[in-house]
Amino acid sequence: MASRSIEVILKAEIEGLGHKYDVVRVRPGYAWNYLVPKGLAEIATEGAKRHLQAHLRQIAHKLQQEKAAAGQLAAQLSQLHLELHLLASKEGKLFGAVTPQQIVAVLAEKGFVVERRQVVFPVPVRTLGTYEVQIRLHRDITATFSLTVLPEEEE
């Protein structure tokens, strides 16, 4: 009888499943039909696990440096307060919602480089007001800053 789950080694962070280099159990169909073909994971054979342990020992210092850099960036981002001017109705509802791409663009103007997938909105931003926005910089480090959405000035 086929097993109900198999172990895979993640090659990338996958929301709700795990972080890069984690060994997780998933259903065989998910592993063989999605994770492995897309290059997001490899099957966790004994040889692959030994190779992973050796690889983690080699990159431990690099991972520590990445975590320290993420911590410094988080401290800078936490001090930040962004303003976005968007079209809104008289009641204060936005025409659409604030997207991660808009946050990335505003942060880039301020000199911060983040990826769209790192931006997390605890609540959807669909009205004018002040919100908290999270940037997931590292598996253990998340920066939170405030975003104020203001109506766009009419000319």
C-alpha positions in Angstrom: 0.0 0.0 0.0 1.3 3.5 -0.9 2.3 5.7 1.9 0.1 8.7 2.7 3.0 11.2 2.9 6.6 11.5 1.8 9.5 13.7 3.0 10.8 16.5 0.8 13.6 19.0 1.3 12.3 22.5 0.4 14.4 24.6 -2.0 12.4 27.7 -1.4 10.1 29.2 1.2 6.5 28.1 0.7 3.8 29.8 2.6 2.1 27.5 5.1 4.5 24.6 4.4 8.0 25.7 5.5 11.2 27.5 4.8 14.2 26.8 2.5 16.1 23.7 3.6 13.3 22.4 5.9 12.5 18.7 5.7 8.7 18.4 5.6 6.1 15.6 5.0 3.7 16.2 2.2 1.3 14.0 0.2 3.0 12.2 -2.7 0.8 13.8 -5.4 1.7 17.3 -4.2 5.4 16.4 -4.2 5.6 14.7 -7.5 3.1 16.8 -9.4 3.9 20.3 -8.1 6.9 20.7 -5.8 9.5 18.6 -7.6 8.6 19.7 -11.2 8.6 23.4 -10.2 12.0 23.0 -8.5 10.6 24.0 -5.1 11.6 20.7 -3.4 13.5 17.5 -3.8 12.6 14.1 -2.4 14.4 13.6 0.9 16.4 10.4 0.4 19.0 9.4 3.0 21.7 10.7 0.6 19.9 14.0 0.1 19.6 14.5 3.8 23.3 13.8 4.4 24.1 16.3 1.6 21.7 18.9 3.2 23.4 18.5 6.6 26.9 19.1 5.0 25.6 22.0 3.0 24.0 23.6 6.1 27.3 23.3 8.0 29.0 25.1 5.1 26.5 27.9 4.8 25.8 28.4 8.5 28.1 31.5 8.6 26.4 33.0 5.5 22.9 32.4 7.0 24.0 34.1 10.2 25.2 37.1 8.2 21.9 37.2 6.2 20.0 37.2 9.5 22.1 40.0 10.9 21.5 42.1 7.8 17.8 41.4 7.9 17.8 42.5 11.5 19.4 45.8 10.6 17.0 46.4 7.7 14.1 45.6 10.0 15.3 48.3 12.5 15.4 50.8 9.7 12.0 49.8 8.2 10.3 49.9 11.6 11.2 53.6 11.9 9.5 54.3 8.5 6.2 55.9 7.9 4.9 55.9 4.3 2.2 57.9 2.7 0.3 56.8 -0.4 -2.0 59.2 -2.3 -4.7 57.2 -4.2 -8.0 57.9 -5.8 -10.9 57.4 -3.4 -14.6 58.1 -3.2 -16.1 60.8 -1.1 -16.8 58.1 1.6 -13.1 57.2 1.7 -13.2 53.9 -0.2 -10.4 53.3 -2.6 -10.9 52.3 -6.2 -9.2 49.0 -5.8 -6.9 48.0 -2.9 -3.3 48.8 -2.0 -1.1 46.1 -3.6 2.3 44.7 -2.5 3.7 46.1 -5.8 2.8 49.6 -4.7 4.5 49.2 -1.4 7.7 47.8 -3.1 7.7 50.9 -5.4 7.4 53.4 -2.6 10.1 51.6 -0.6 12.3 51.6 -3.7 11.9 55.4 -3.8 13.2 55.5 -0.2 16.2 53.3 -1.1 14.9 50.0 0.3 14.9 46.9 -1.9 12.3 44.2 -1.0 10.4 41.7 -3.1 6.7 41.8 -3.7 6.2 38.4 -2.0 7.8 39.7 1.2 5.0 42.3 1.7 2.2 41.2 4.1 -1.0 43.1 4.8 -2.5 41.9 8.1 -5.8 43.5 6.9 -6.7 44.5 3.3 -6.2 48.2 2.6 -9.3 49.3 0.8 -10.1 52.6 2.6 -8.3 55.8 3.5 -6.6 55.7 6.9 -3.5 54.4 8.7 -2.5 50.7 8.5 0.3 48.4 9.6 2.3 46.7 6.9 4.7 43.8 7.5 7.8 43.0 5.5 9.0 39.4 6.0 12.7 39.8 5.7 13.9 36.4 7.1 12.3 33.3 8.5 12.7 34.8 12.0 12.5 38.5 11.3 9.5 40.6 10.3 9.6 44.4 10.1 6.4 46.4 10.7 5.9 50.0 9.6 2.9 52.3 9.3 1.3 53.3 6.0 -1.1 56.2 5.7 -3.4 56.2 2.7 -4.5 59.7 1.7 -6.9 60.9 -1.1 -5.2 62.0 -4.3 -5.1 65.7 -4.7 -7.2 66.9 -7.6 -5.7 69.4 -10.0 
